[in-house]
Amino acid sequence: MDVKLKDTVPPHNIEAEKATLGAMLLDWDSVNSVLLLLRPDDFYVQQNQVVFEGIASLSFQGIKGDSVTLVGELSKTGKLDAAGGVAYISSLTSVVPTSANVEYYAKLVSEASIRRGLIKIAAEVKADAFDESRDSRAILDEAEKKIFSLSEMDQSSPVRTMLDIVPQALENIQYHYANHEVFTGIPSGFAKLDSMTSGFQDSELIIIGARPSMGKTALALNMMEHIALVRKIPCGFFSLEMSSEQIGQRILSQVGHVPGTKLRDGTMKLDELQKLQIAAARCYDAPLYIIDTPNMQLVELRAMARRLRQKNGIKIIFIDYIGLITTENSQAPVYEQVSEISKSLKSLARELEIPIVALCQVARDAEGNEPTLSQLRGSGSIEQDADVVMFIHRERKKQEDGTAQSVQDAKLIVAKQRNGPIGDVPLLFLSSFTRFENASDERIRQAQQKNDSPEAAAHSAGQEGFAEKRLNFPKITFPVS
């Protein structure tokens, strides 16, 4: 073929189009499988599009068609001439000797259609790039969204029977039994929560809601600490509110049990520097990947999540928080945007087959009270789309000098769980380290009763079984004035 002609004629496969239509007319039972793979505009030739629409119309009416009934249907709708007439329709069945390869023919048609779609998108992106009134980032986001939508259209959902499902389910059960694993999902590090959920499960959307300054980010970081540092499971963290440096400082404060205020003002003592050294050594090679893009577009978040999954093998994603994700349709009402975001995150969790934990604000009327599902801010679709919804609740108490209490009772309210029980998980909040601990830790309880330093007890609890390993960590030097 002439190179110039090849560059100007869009990709197409007329023979495959005719073979697909002919096979459908030969074997009406193959129609439904083709309808899952193709749409009318996947056909390059206009008359083939009309023929396909006629076949689809008969199928939707429950009519078992052939060439004769198709001609009748097209005549009734006035589209027979546009479909090439009686002679063309009759010729389609003679193009293909058997319908056995109908899905193969359909995939050839789909392949050519995808290539045409890519060419169209490339032309639109080129035109937008030359338009200097358009923002370059908006053009990139729009182009990525178009390409991903093209990719998603090519994905067909497989139908599985119990013959396929039961053996796989038994294999998973036998694996967990043989390995004595308590949890089937990814443990959060909070004992009672993990016993209720059996860990965060693949393909689930988990929502953590609370009023501002209740500790949503702190709880997420606590969970990530256990998952990435203790379990060595790769984590992704999308921080739309805090910078990566701030996140890093919060993690070091939590892991080292060094008050965050001392990290900021540089008033650490020698023993606190040593704690920080140990914390830094633990965190240094942790499989934790942080993205701190503010006002991240939904399509950009989805693209980055796919890359992290493919390149870094992440097993769970945290997002801080839903309210800061922006959609392309920024002029739409807030509830529509939030609905689009929640549905997209749920579909992303299923696509990547990992749990996604997203933080969310709750309505102002929850202040001072235990939050409820109806108070999730933005849209009722969050409650609908989420597999697990939990709320952080603690009293905003002050000490006599006006500062926040160093240790506060808190609880995690599991208000919805699609596949498990609901209930309360008691926790302790250590305000100095912005850290949550299991309330069942007796050493912290005893420290409170003795009026000793609860932070010291928490530090001791966090370092259990860890002291013997300290000599193995690399020495990290900090300048001391």
Helices and strands as residue ranges (DSSP letters): H 3-8, H 14-26, G 28-30, H 31-35, G 40-42, H 46-60, H 67-76, H 85-95, H 102-130, H 136-153, H 162-178, H 191-197, E 205-210, H 216-224, I 225-230, E 235-239, H 244-256, H 260-265, H 270-284, E 288-291, H 298-312, E 316-320, G 322-324, H 334-352, E 356-361, G 364-366, G 373-375, H 381-385, E 388-393, E 407-417, E 423-430, G 431-433, E 435-438, H 442-450, H 454-462, G 467-472
